[in-house]
Amino acid sequence: MVTGNPGAAAPRRVRALKAGLLALALLTPAAQAAERHVTPLTGGWRFVQGDPEGAETANLDDSRWATVSVPHDWAIAGPIDIKARAGGAGGFFPTGIAWYRKTLDVRPTPGRRFFVELDGVMERSGVWINGHHLGHRPNGYVGLRYDVTDFLKTDGPNLLAVRADTSFAPSSRWYAGSGIYRGVRLIETGDVHVEQGGVFVSTPVIGADRATAKIAVELTNDGRASSSAGLEIVVTDPDGKVVARQSVTPVAVDPARTETLTAELSIPAPRLWDLASPNLYKAAVRVIGADGQPSDSEAVPFGIREARFEADTGFWLNGKNLKLKGVALHADGGAVGAAVPLAVWRQRFAALKALGVNAIRTAHNPPSPEFLDLADQMGFVVMDELFDQWNVAKTPGDYHLFFGDWHKRDARDMLRRDRNHPSVVIWSAGNEIHDTAYPVQAKAALKSLLTVMHAADPTRPVTMGLFRPNVTGDYANGLADMLDVVGQNYRENELKAAHDAKPTRKIVGTENTHARGSWIAVRDYGPYAGMFLWTGVDYLGEADRSGWPNIDNPAGLLDRTGNVKVSGMQRAGWWAEQPVIHVTRNAAPAAPPPPNDGAGPAPALPTMIAVATPAPKAQILDDWTPADPAPHPETIEVYSNCPSVEVSLNGKSLGAKALPADGAPRQWAVSFAPGEVVATCGGSGPRDTLRTAGAPARLILVTDDKVAGSTFDDLAIVRAQVVDAKGVVAPASDAAITFSVSGSGRLVAADNAAPTDHTPFASPTRQAWRGQATAFVRGEGSGRAMTVQASAPGLKSATLTLPVGAPRR
C-alpha cells in the first residue's frame, strides 16, 4: 500500500479521481481498500542540470541539488543566448541534460501492482527505480507508464530517477521546453488491472430518446497465477445522476495475458456533447475478481455526439453542418514555458472562443491530457496531431532518427490515451511530412501509421497536413487518397481543384494564412470542412527567419499573455456568432497587402519556415495616439460583422458603411485630431472607442479572475496598464514596471509579449510594451487574500487584492 502524505498540491488529473467517487461510494470499506490508488508525485523532487555519474543510484548524494516541483520546465529560466544550440528554432533558450530524483514512500504488497506514470518528459527520457533501468523513450510528447513493483525494496525508501536530454538540439522547430514538464503520479492496483489506455467508450447509436454506449476494457494479469475477473460499470450523466449500470461476467485471465471485456449500456434521453453545450458523462469501471472484490477501477469522462466529414458538404456535428473555424496551437504557455498551468489555457480558450474559434489543431504533437479535458469542457473540436517528421529530417536531431523504431508504439499510445475525448473528431498523422518527396517510402510509412491508428480507434478519420502536394504528386500517385480526409496546408485553390477532380474526396484545410482570401475560399466552397489558422497564439521559438533578437513567432490572434491582437479583432469580424465591433488606426492604408487568391505564399524558403515567419510589421494599432499629434492623414479601420457601422470623430459623424460581401474592413480617411473615435453597430448594438492618450500618469491593474487558487494549475493573470490622468492607455510608454505580491500569494512570472525582450520571465520587473505588462500570480500559504502591487518610476502605483481559494469553474 502507498503510505505517507499523497502530496500537498492537488493532482493535475482530478477528473478521474472525482469521477471515481461514485464507484467508491458503492463499495464496502473492505472493497475500497482494494481500489486503485493514485498518488500525485508533485513536490520534493531533487533536480540538477548536468549528467553526474551514478545519478540513477540510491547512494548518490543529491543534498546540494535544487528542490523543485513538477511539472517543471527548467529551460524557461534562460538565459536567452544568441549562441544557444537550439538557435532561433528554440527561441535561443538553453537545452541540455538534467536529472530528477524523488524518494517514494511505498512498500511492495502481495497482490498489488505499482506503476509510475509520466505524461511527458522532454525528451530522450530514461527512468530508473532503485538503480534499475525501467526504460527509455525518445519522444517527449508521449505518456509513459512503468511497472516498478518487482524492483521495490521492502526495507526502506525507494528512489525514482528520471533523466531528460535535450542536448541534441535543434531537435524541434519551436520551443519545446526541457525536463519533466507534465504531470507524474504513482498508481497502485491489483494484479489484474486495466491496461494503460485500456478503456474505450464509443457511442455507435444515438437517438433522441436513447443512446448506446459501447465500452471495451482491456484487463491484464500481472500476477503469477491465473485469475478470473469481470466488470461493474456505472454511467452518470452531466449532473452526476446514475443513468445506466451493468455487470460483465468474469472471464479467465492467465498470467501475462490481456483479455478484452465489452458491454453495451442504454442511456435514456441523451444530452449531446456540442459546441454550445459540452455535456459530459462518466463511465466508472470496476474490475471485480472471483471473490467479488475489486482489484482496479477507472473513471472515464465521455461525450455523446455524432461527428462526421462528408465529401460534398464538409463537417457535421450532431446533424448540423458547420465550418471548422480553427487555429493551430503550439504547447508552450509563454512566460511559464512548456509546463503550462490549466489557468493559462482556460484564459486563452475563452478569448479564442469569443473571437468565434470553434476548433483547435494540436501543432504538431499530442497535447497534455488536461488540455483535451479543457477542450471537452469548453466545447471545442480538436484535430489531434501526432508527428512533425517521419523518416526525413527537418532539424538534425529530430524524431526522424527514431520514427522507424518507435512510430507504431508512439501512435498507438497517443491514440489510446486521447480516444475517449469527445472534442477529438479527427487525427492527423503528420504535418508537412517531407517523406512525400519519396512516394514509395511515404506511402509505406502512412500505411503503417493508418493500420495502427485505425486499430486503436476505428471511430474517427485520419488526415495529415500535406506539404505542397502538387509538387510531390500526392494527388496523382495515390498518397492523398490513402487518407480518410484529405488535408492540405495553405493553397486553398489547389485543394479545391483536387476535390473538383475527384468529388468523393473529403477535404479540410489543415493550416491556413490569416489572409481574407484564404477564408473566403473556404467559406464559399461547401465541400471545404474548414480551416486552421497559423496560429492561434504567439509562441516561443521558430524565430529562425526573423532571427536574433527575436525569441518568438508573433503569428497569433492572441499574444503570449493571452491579450487579443488586432489580427484577432479582425478575425472576430469574420467568425464570431454574436455582433462584434473593433475600431483601429491603420497608419499605412496606402499599401494594403494584395488579396490572397487561395494559392498561399510561395517563398524561396521551405514552407515550414517561410509560412511560419510573420510578415513585415503591420501598422494597424488599437489606439488614437500617433507619434505626431499635429494634423495629418489617418485612416480609421473597423472590424465588424454588423450590417452597418457608423463612425464619429469628436462627436461628428463620418457616415455609415455597409458590410462588404467579402468581410473586408471598413475604412474612413480623416485628418487626425486628438480626442475620441467611436464606432457603433446600429442604434442598440455594440460600440467601440479609441481615445487620445496624454502623458503617462499612473498604473492601473485589471484582471478577469475573481479568486486566486494555490495549485499548480491555478494562476491569476493580472495586467498592468500605463494610463494618463483620464485612464487612457499610453501606448508609447515603456516604463519599467515592478510587480510585488504580499499576503498569501507569490509572483510566478511576468511578461509583456514583446518579441525581443530578453528579461527573465521570473524577474519582477518588466518593461511595458505598448503600455502594458502582465503578472502571473498564485495563491500560497494559509491566508485568505493576496495583494498585487505594480510600481514604476514617475508613475502612481496601483494595487489589487484577490481572495485566495479554490476558483469556481
Residue, then its C-alpha position, 0 to 999 in steps of 0.5 A: m500500500v502507498t503510505g505517507n502524505p499523497g502530496a500537498a498540491a492537488p493532482r493535475r488529473v482530478r477528473a478521474l479521481k472525482a469521477g471515481l467517487l461514485a464507484l467508491a461510494l458503492l463499495t464496502p470499506a473492505a472493497q475500497a481498500a482494494e481500489r486503485h490508488v493514485t498518488p500525485l508525485t508533485g513536490g520534493w523532487r531533487f533536480v540538477q542540470g548536468d549528467p553526474e555519474g551514478a545519478e540513477t543510484a540510491n547512494l548518490d548524494d543529491s543534498r546540494w541539488a535544487t528542490v523543485s516541483v513538477p511539472h517543471d520546465w527548467a529551460i524557461a529560466g534562460p538565459i536567452d543566448i544568441k549562441a544557444r544550440a537550439g538557435g532561433a528554432g528554440g527561441f535561443f533558450p538553453t537545452g541540455i541534460a538534467w536529472y530528477r530524483k524523488t524518494l517514494d514512500v511505498r512498500p511492495t504488497p502481495g497482490r498489488r501492482f505499482f506503476v509510475e506514470l509520466d505524461g511527458v518528459m522532454e525528451r530522450s527520457g530514461v527512468w530508473i527505480n532503485g538503480h534499475h533501468l525501467g526504460h527509455r523513450p525518445n519522444g517527449y510528447v508521449g505518456l509513459r507508464y512503468d511497472v516498478t513493483d518487482f524492483l521495490k525494496t521492502d526495507g526502506p525508501n525507494l528512489l525514482a530517477v528520471r533523466a531528460d536530454t535535450s542536448f541534441a538540439p535543434s531537435s524541434r522547430w519551436y520551443a519545446g521546453s526541457g525536463i519533466y514538464r507534465g504531470v507524474r503520479l504513482i498508481e497502485t492496483g491489483d494484479v489484474h488491472v486495466e491496461q494503460g489506455g485500456v478503456f474505450v467508450s464509443t457511442p455507435v447509436i444515438g437517438a433522441d430518446r436513447a443512446t448506446a454506449k459501447i465500452a471495451v476494457e482491456l484487463t491484464n494479469d500481472g500476477r503469477a497465477s491465473s485469475s478470473a475477473g469481470l466488470e461493474i460499470v456505472v454511467t452518470d450523466p452531466d449532473g452526476k445522476v446514475v443513468a445506466r449500470q451493468s455487470v460483465t461476467p468474469v472471464a479467465v485471465d492467465p498470467a501475462r495475458t490481456e483479455t478484452l471485456t465489452a458491454e453495451l449500456s442504454i442511456p435514456a434521453p441523451r444530452l449531446w456533447d456540442l459546441a454550445s453545450p459540452n455535456l459530459y458523462k462518466a463511465a466508472v469501471r470496476v474490475i471485480g475478481a472471483d471473490g467479488q472484490p475489486s482489484d482496479s477501477e477507472a473513471v472515464p469522462f465521455g461525450i455523446r455526439e455524432a461527428r462526421f466529414e462528408a465529401d460534398t458538404g464538409f463537417w457535421l456535428n450532431g446533424k448540423n453542418l458547420k465550418l471548422k473555424g480553427v487555429a493551430l496551437h503550439a504547447d508552450g504557455g509563454a512566460v511559464g514555458a512548456a509546463v503550462p498551468l490549466a489557468v493559462w489555457r482556460q484564459r486563452f480558450a475563452a478569448l479564442k472562443a469569443l473571437g468565434v474559434n470553434a476548433i483547435r489543431t494540436a501543432h504538431n504533437p499530442p497535447s497534455p491530457e488536461f488540455l483535451d479535458l479543457a477542450d471537452q469542457m469548453g466545447f471545442v473540436v480538436m484535430d489531434e496531431l501526432f508527428d512533425q517528421w517521419n523518416v526525413a529530417k527537418t532539424p538534425g536531431d529530430y524524431h526522424l532518427f527514431f520514427g522507424d523504431w518507435h512510430k507504431r508504439d508512439a501512435r498507438d499510445m497517443l491514440r489510446r490515451d486521447r480516444n475517449h475525448p469527445s472534442v477529438v473528431i479527427w487525427s492527423a498523422g503528420n504535418e508537412i511530412h517531407d517523406t512525400a518527396y519519396p512516394v514509395q517510402a511515404k506511402a509505406a510509412l502512412k500505411s503503417l501509421l493508418t493500420v495502427m491508428h485505425a486499430a486503436d480507434p476505428t471511430r474517427p478519420v485520419t488526415m495529415g497536413l500535406f506539404r505542397p502536394n502538387v509538387t510531390g504528386d500526392y494527388a496523382n500517385g495515390l498518397a492523398d487518397m490513402l487518407d480518410v480526409v484529405g488535408q492540405n496546408y495553405r493553397e486553398n485553390e489547389l485543394k479545391a481543384a483536387h476535390d473538383a477532380k475527384p468529388t468523393r474526396k473529403i477535404v479540410g484545410t489543415e493550416n491556413t494564412h490569416a489572409r481574407g482570401s484564404w477564408i473566403a475560399v473556404r467559406d464559399y466552397g461547401p465541400y471545404a470542412g474548414m480551416f486552421l489558422w497559423t496560429g492561434v497564439d504567439y509562441l516561443g521559438e521558430a524565430d529562425r527567419s526573423g532571427w536574433p533578437n527575436i525569441d518568438n513567432p508573433a503569428g497569433l490572434l492572441d499574444r503570449t499573455g493571452n491579450v487579443k491582437v488586432s489580427g484577432m479583432q479582425r478575425a472576430g469580424w469574420w467568425a464570431e456568432q454574436p455582433v462584434i465591433h473593433v475600431t483601429r488606426n491603420a497608419a499605412p492604408a496606402a499599401p494594403p497587402p494584395p488579396n490572397d487568391g487561395a494559392g498561399p505564399a510561395p517563398a524561396l524558403p521551405t514552407m515550414i519556415a517561410v509560412a511560419t515567419p510573420a510578415p513585415k510589421a503591420q501598422i494597424l494599432d488599437d489606439w488614437t495616439p500617433a507619434d505626431p499629434a499635429p494634423h495629418p492623414e489617418t485612416i480609421e479601420v473597423y472590424s465588424n460583422c454588423p450590417s452597418v457601422e457608423v463612425s464619429l470623430n469628436g462627436k461628428s459623424l463620418g457616415a455609415k458603411a455597409l458590410p462588404a460581401d467579402g468581410a473586408p474592413r471598413q475604412w474612413a480617411v480623416s485628418f487626425a485630431p486628438g480626442e475620441v473615435v467611436a464606432t457603433c453597430g446600429g442604434s442598440g448594438p455594440r460600440d467601440t472607442l479609441r481615445t487620445a492618450g496624454a502623458p503617462a500618469r499612473l498604473i492601473l491593474v485589471t484582471d478577469d479572475k475573481v479568486a486566486g487558487s494555490t495549485f499548480d494549475d491555478l494562476a491569476i493573470v493580472r495586467a498592468q496598464v500605463v494610463d494618463a490622468k483620464g485612464v487612457v492607455a499610453p501606448a508609447s510608454d515603456a516604463a519599467i514596471t515592478f510587480s510585488v505580491s504580499g499576503s498569501g500569494r507569490l509572483v510566478a512570472a511576468d511578461n509583456a509579449a514583446p518579441t525581443d525582450h530578453t528579461p527573465f520571465a521570473s524577474p519582477t520587473r518588466q518593461a511595458w510594451r505598448g503600455q502594458a505588462t502582465a503578472f502571473v500570480r498564485g495563491e500560497g500559504s494559509g491566508r485568505a487574500m493576496t495583494v498585487q502591487a505594480s510600481a514604476p518610476g514617475l508613475k502612481s502605483a496601483t494595487l489589487t487584492l484577490p481572495v485566495g481559494a479554490p476558483r469556481r469553474 
